[in-house]
Amino acid sequence: MFGCWTVKGGSGTTVFSAALALALADRHGKATIVDFGGDVPSVLGMAEPAGRGIRDWLSSPGRDAQEFGHLHLNATSRLRVVPAGSATSFSDEALHDLVGVVDEHTVFDFGTLQPPESLRNSLRNDWLVLRPCYLALRRAARLATRPHGVVVIREAGRSLTARDIQSVVGAPVVGEITVSDGVARSVDAGLLATRLPKQLADELTRLL
């Protein structure tokens, strides 16, 4: 299980999470991405989901695996999406129920929601996604707990290095993903699910 989150919107967490889930599905034959922010379907070129989602499941009193299974939508023949839904609040305790109903090939796109440390310790990987941006790094420096690792969304013109980020965050940089025009074009055209750019696919392979 992979948990991806960030401290500042616009860091590229959703595109990274969706691409990671696609790479995971390609490697293992199936995967699931759980969307907390609400943008995963759009990134994958899907129609806007209607009905319940993960937030609704978490806010309901009777959370079980069967009900969770009914939330899944097919993005591709190998990748399923659990959409965000419409509920606005749920408890940290409810998040722990997720661990018992998902399989190991699951990516959580938490967006700017910082999951509790106890839940993150149940994940195989707990990754903070950051651009090498001073404002994002400033927020990351104030985190009460450290992530397992940091994924850097590398873009031209930034002077902060992986070593700088490791020093401030207090966690290792486990991978660097290059911002490229090809990724932006794939997302804007709704083709990311069918045309994962080769450079991005290669960089993701090194993370799996």
Stockholm file with secondary structure:
# STOCKHOLM 1.0

chainA/1-208         MFGCWTVKGGSGTTVFSAALALALADRHGKATIVDFGGDVPSVLGMAEPAGRGIRDWLSSPGRDAQEFGHLHLNATSRLRVVPAGSATSFSDEALHDLVGVVDEHTVFDFGTLQPPESLRNSLRNDWLVLRPCYLALRRAARLATRPHGVVVIREAGRSLTARDIQSVVGAPVVGEITVSDGVARSVDAGLLATRLPKQLADELTRLL
#=GR chainA/1-208 SS CEEEECSSTTSSHHHHHHHHHHHHHHHHSCEEEEESSSCHHHHTTCCCCCSCCHHHHHHSSCCCHHHHHTTCEESSSSEEEECCCSCCCCCHHHHHHHHTTSCSSEEEEEETCCCCHHHHTTSSEEEEEECSCHHHHHHHTTCSSCCSEEEEEECTTCCCCHHHHHHHHSSCEEEEEECCHHHHHHHHTTCTTTCCCHHHHHHHHTTC
#=GC SS_cons         CEEEECSSTTSSHHHHHHHHHHHHHHHHSCEEEEESSSCHHHHTTCCCCCSCCHHHHHHSSCCCHHHHHTTCEESSSSEEEECCCSCCCCCHHHHHHHHTTSCSSEEEEEETCCCCHHHHTTSSEEEEEECSCHHHHHHHTTCSSCCSEEEEEECTTCCCCHHHHHHHHSSCEEEEEECCHHHHHHHHTTCTTTCCCHHHHHHHHTTC
//
